[in-house]
Amino acid sequence: MVLARLQHQANKGSVVMSLKSFVNNKPEWDAFCQELDVWIEEQHKRLEQSEHVVEMHRAQGAIYTLRRLKFLRDKINGS
């Protein structure tokens, strides 16, 4: 159990380090955020056009998740 936890932490650390180069590359990060904005707008349209509660909840969840991705840089850099 302890070994598995240590391996998980080591893997998490290597993932964070590989993401650091992405989130701190301004042109790539800005392009990524623009793409997220497009996806968020698409989900807003789905939300507005939804006829069923389940579709509304899915769109809301997608918007929430996409917005959280926009804060990935802050999380990776420890802010």
N, C-alpha and C positions, 0 to 999 in steps of 0.2 A: 504494500500500500504506500509506504513512504517512498520507495523507489519510483513508483508510478507518478507520485506527486512531484518529485524532483525532475523527472523526465518532462512532465507537462510544463513546469516552470522554465526549463531550459528551452523547450520548443517555443514557448510563448515569447521568451526573450529574443530568440532568433527571428521570429516573425515581426516583432516590434522593430528590430534593427533594420530589417529589409523594407519595412514600410516607411521608416524615417527618410530614406533617400527619396521616396515617392512624394510624401507630404511636404518635404522641404524643397522640392523642385518647383519653383513658382509657376513656370509655364504649364507644366503637366498638372499641377494642382488646380490652377485656374480653369484649365480645360475640363478637368474632372468635375469641378463645381458647376460649370456651365451645363454639362451633360446632366448632372443631378437636377438642376433647375428645370431642364426640359422634361425630365421624367416626373418631377413634382407637378408641373403644369398638366401633364397628361393625366395624372391621378386626380387632380382637381376637376378636370373635365369629366372623368369617370364618376367622381363623387356627385357632381351636379346632375349627371344623367342617370344615376342609379335609380332603379325602381324597387329594389329589394334591400332590406336592412343588411343582409349578409354582404352584398356588393359594397354598400356604404362602409361597413366595418373594414372590409379588405382594403378599400381605397385609403381609408384613414390610417390603417396600419402601415400601408406602403409609404404614405407621406411621412409618417412618424419615423420610419426606418431610414428613408432617404435624407431626411433632415439630420438625423443622428450621424449619418456618414459625413455630412458637412462639418461636423465637429471632430472628425477623426484626427485632424492635424493637432488640435489642442490636446486630445487624449494621448496621442503618441509622444508629443513633446513635453508632456507632464504638466500642462497648464490647467 
